[in-house]
Amino acid sequence: MSEAAHPPPPAHWRDPKRPYWLMGLAVPTLPFQAGGLAAVSGLDVFWWWGPFFAFVLLPLADHLIGDDGSNPPDTAYARLDADRYYRWCTYLYLPLQYGALVWSCARWADGGLGPAAALGLTATTGVVAGVAINTAHELGHKREHLERLLSRVALAQSFYGHFYVEHNHGHHIRVATAEDPASSRMGESFWRFLPRAVAGSLASAWRLEARRLRRRGHRVIGRRNDVLTSWLTSLTLFTVLAAAFGPDVLPFLIGQAVLGFSLLESVNYLEHYGLLRERRPDGRYVRVAPRHSWNSDHTVSNLFLFQLQRHSDHHANPLRRYQTLRHFDEAPRLPSGYATMIMLAWIPPLWRRVMDPKVLVHYGGDVTRANLAPAARAQLLHRYPIGVSTASTA
């Protein structure tokens, strides 16, 4: 990491972003915000407030505020890590998340929403569910039992609890390899990646959990199976809500869950696109390094996502808490924050026009060093012959 451009920190350094981490708690209140705006204005379009907030306001704020670029000094690490304020910023997401879910079910069930408004409420709640997976991601990497438990609770809304197993014990081991279902390949569109990632992550989670249980002498089908218990938690949640508000809420619950985990997989798609870890002489992959993750250091979206965009440091040090994650100058960088890049990923020709040249530059013009989609390999080798200058595509 290059420190030359940054002045030395003061002896008693204090996190300048400390009060702003609470901004992330605006996300689980998006359904309340949508309902309030629709009631005050009389316009049903405000039920789509969640997507507007995520994909219009956040990119605009990222553009206006720009990059962060600052890192906490090493001398402040222990104090930052132990400061429980930062933990409560994540803990409080959950009661707001579930309060919004119950309230949204009530609004769906009362029959007062037209089709467009109902779809807007589903999309807004889906944004909450998707970002809740990010909150679960932060909590699930920690050693404390409470945080791991809260991680599973946060995942129940999206019916994606197997993420807890696959991400920690699968993705972090196989990241930036052809074997990882959550690492997208150069030449692979998001719409091809999505079903591969969903099915592959589910299958991987089951295999990993079955192996863990067999090694410990336990039955695979039983209460110790974290994949089964996570699905049972979601099923119980959906059943209770359907009993409370009627079975008519089930399409809403399913819709927001699908949108939620699709948002997660959109993030997975852009975090490691085309990046490949090299093999050592013994055939094993080299250790994960900053060059194996795409970073974005845009200030505003990092505040809302608990610095998920400082992804290189997260993979190198998965137990680091979000407030201690660092920006690495040598890590490959996305041209914008996650919200903008997600929208770009949904339009494959635009994504490839922006990102394929960046992958190529990252590998010095040698496309064979990238993680290539098998179906696109021949086309990519023809399009980017080795030895051709990449200056024009940087």
N, C-alpha and C positions, 0 to 999 in steps of 0.2 A: 504494500500500500504506500502510495506516495504521500509524504507529509510536508514536503518542501514548500508547497504553496500555502500552507496553513500556519498561522502564528502559534507559538506554544500556548497551551491553556493556562489560565491563572491557577494559582496554588489551590484556591478553594473554588473549584469549578462547580457550576450549577447548571442543570439542564435547562437551556432557554426555551425548550418546547414543552416543559413540564405541564403547564396549565392547558395546553392545546390537545393533549392526548384524549381529553374528555370529549373532544369533537366526534370521536368515533361512536359515541353513544347516540348521536343523531340518527344513525342508520336504522337501529331497531325501532325507532319511533316514526319511520317513514309512513306507515299506514295511518297513524294518527294525524300526521301532517297532511296527508292526502285528503282524509276525511274532513279536516278542519278547513282546508282551502276550498274543497268542493262545496261545503256548507256555506261558507262566507260569500263565495263568488256565484254560487248557483250553477257552476259549470262542471259537468261530469268529466271533462278532460283532465281535471286535477287528480282523478283516481290513478292516472298514469304518472304521478309525481315521482315514484321510485325510480323508474328508468330515466326520467328527465334529470333527476338529481345525480344519478350515477354516470350517465353518459352524455350529459350536456354541461351541467354545472361543475362537476369535478374536473373534466378536461379543461374547461375554461379557467378554473382556478389554478390548475397546474401550469397552464400557459402564462398566466399573469404573475404568479408567485415564483415559478421557476424551480431550479434545483436547490437542494440543501447543501450537500458537499461537506458538511461538518461531521466530525466523529467525536464521541466522548473519549476523553483521555483514559489511558490504561489505569491511571491512578484512581479514577472514579468508578472503575468497574464493580468492585465489591460493594460499594455503597449503593450504586444504582441497582444492582442485582437484588439486594436485600430490602430495598424500599418497597413496602407493600402498597403504596399508592398506585403503582403501575399495575399491580395484580388486580386491584379493585376496578381499574378501568376496564379490564376484561371480564371480571366477575359480573359487573353490573349489566353487561350486555344481555345476559340470559333472562333476568326477570322482565326487562323491557321487550326482549324478543318474544317471550311467551305471552306477555300481556297484549302485545300487538296481534299475535296469532289468534288468541281467544276473541279479541275485539273484532278482528276481521271476519272470523267465522260467524259472529253475531250479525255483522252487517250483511254478509252473504246470505244468511238464513232468513233475514227479515223480509226478503223479496222486494226491497225498494230500489235495487240497482238494475239498470238496464244492461243489455249484453255488453256494450262497450265499457261501461263503468265496472262491471263485474270482471271483465278481462283485465282492466287497468288495476283493480285491486289485487288480482292474482299476480300480475307482473310486479307490482310494488312489494307484495309480500314475498315473492320469489327473490327479489334483491336482498331482503332481510335474511332469508334462508341461506342464500349464497354467501353473504358476508359472515353469517354465523358459522359456516364451515371454516372460514379463515380464523375466527375467534377460537373455534375448536382446535384448529391446527396449532395455534399458539399455546393453548392450555395442554394439549395432548402430548407435547414434547417434554413436559416437565416431570420431575420425579415425584412430586407431592401427590398423594392419593386424591386429595380434594380436587386438584386441577385436572387430573385424569378423569375423574368422575364427571366434572362439569363439562369436559370436552365431549363426552358421550351424550350428555343431556343436550348440548348445543346441536349435535348432529341429528337428533331424533326428528326434528322438524322436516329435514330433507330426506329422511329414510336412507341415509348414506352412512350409517354407523360403521360399516366395514372399512371406511376410509381410515379410521383410527388404527386398524391393524395393518392395512396395506401401505399406508403412507410411511409409518414409522419403521416397519420391518421389511418392506419391499422397495418402495420408491427410493428411500435414502440409501439403500444398498446398491440398487441397480441404476441410479439416476444417470442420464446421459449415456445410455447404452441401448443397443437394439433390443435387449431383453425387457426393458422397462415399458409397461403399457402407458405410463404417464409422461413419457418423454417423446415429444413429437419429432417427426423426421422431416428433413428438408425435402420439399416436393409433395408433402402430404397436406392436403387441405384440412381445415378444422372439421369439416363435415364428414370426412373420412376418419379423422382422429377420434371424434366424439364416440361413436359406437365401439371402436377398438379400445378406447380408454375405459369406458364404462364396463364393458364385458370383461376386459382383461384385468382390471383392478378388482372386480368382484371375484373372479376365479382365483387370482393371486392371493387375495385375502383369505379365501377359504383354504387354499393349500397351505399357506403359512400357519394358519390357526390349527389346522388338523395336524401338521407336523409338530407344532409346539405341544399340543395335548398328548400326542402319542409318545413323544420323548419323555413326558412326565408321568406316563402310565395312566392317563385319563381317557375316558371315552370321548370320541369326537362329538357325538350328539349328546349334549348335556349342558348343565347350567354354567360350566366353566368356559364354554365356547363364547368368546367375546363377539364373534360375528353374529351368532344366533341371538345372544342377549341384546345386541344393539338393534337387530331387526324386531325383536319382541317388544323393545321399548317403543319403537316407532309405531308398531301395530297397536300397542296399548294406547298410545297418545291419539292416534287417528280414531280408534274405537270409542274412546271417551268423548272426543269432540263430536263424533257422529251421533252418539247417544244424547249428548247435551243439546245439540243444535239440529239434529235430524240428518238422515243420510244424504240429503241434498248438498251438504258441505263437502262430500267426498270428492267430487270433481275439482273443487277449489283446492282441497288439500293435496290431491295428486298433482294438479297443475303447478302449484307453487313449489312443490318438492322437485319436480322435473326441471323447472326453471332454476331452482337453487343449485342442484348438482351440475346442471349444464353450465352455469356461471363458474363454478369451481373448475370444471374441465376446460373452460375457455382460458382460465388463468394457467392451468397446467400446460396448455398448448403453447403459450407464448414464453413460458419460463425457461425452456431448454431447447427450443426449436433448432434442429439441425446440429446441435452440439454433441460431441462424441468424446468420451474418455479414451485415451490411448491404451493399448495393451502393452504389458511388460514382457520381457523375454520368456517368463514362465507361463504366459498366456492369460494371466489375471489382469484386470483393469487397474490403471494407476489410481491413486487416491484422489477423491474429489477435491477440486481446486476452484478458485474464483472464476477461472476461464470456462467452467462447465455450466454456468448459469447466466442468463440474461438479467441484467440489473436495470432498475430505474430508480433514480434518487429524487424524483419530484416530491417536493415538500408536502403538498396538501394531500395527495392520495396516500402517501406514506403515513400520515397522521390518521387517516380513516381506516387504513389496513394494518395498523400495528407493525409498520415497516416490513411487511411481507416482500416489498419490492427490493429490499436489500437481501436478495436471495442467495448471493454467493456466500456471504458470511453465515447465513443460516445453514446452508448445506455443509460448510466446513466445520461449523460449531452448532449443531442442532439444539443443544441445551441452553444456548444463550437466550436470554429474555429480550423481547423486542426493543426495549429501551437502550440496550447495550450493543445492538447490531451496528456494524460499521460499513461504510462505503469503501469499495476498493477501486482505485483508478484503473487498474489493469483488467478488471472484469469487463466483458462485452456489455454494451449498453443499448437498451431500447431507445428509440428516438422520442418516446413520450411515456406518460404514465400508463398504468394498466388499463384504465377505463378506455382511453383512446385506442390502445393496442387491441383490446378485446373487439371493439367495433371493426377494426381493420382486419382482424382474424376472421370475422364472419363474412368477409368479402374476399375470397381466395385470390383473385387476380391482383387486387391491391396489396394484400399481404405479401405475396411473392415478389411483387415489384419492389417493395420496400425492404423486405427481410432477406430474400435470397442473396442479393449482393452483399449484405452485411455479413452473412455467414461465410461467403466466399472470401471477403476481405479478412475476416477473423482467422481463416486458415491459409492466408498468404496465397490465395489463388488456386490452392489444391483442393478441389471439391471432393476428392476421394477420402479426405480426412474427416469429412462431415458425416453425420448420421443421416443416411439417405433412405428415402422410402423406396423399397424394392421396385415398385411399379414405375417409379419415376427415375430410376438410376440411369438407364440408358439415355433418356432425354437430357438429364442434367449433365452427364459426361459429354454429350454432344454440344450442349449449349455453353458449357464452361470448360473448354479444353485446358488442360494443365499447361502452364507456361504463358498464358495470355495475360496481359497486364490487367489488374483490377482497379487501376486508378480511377477509371471513369465510372465505376460502380460503387465507389465508397460512399 
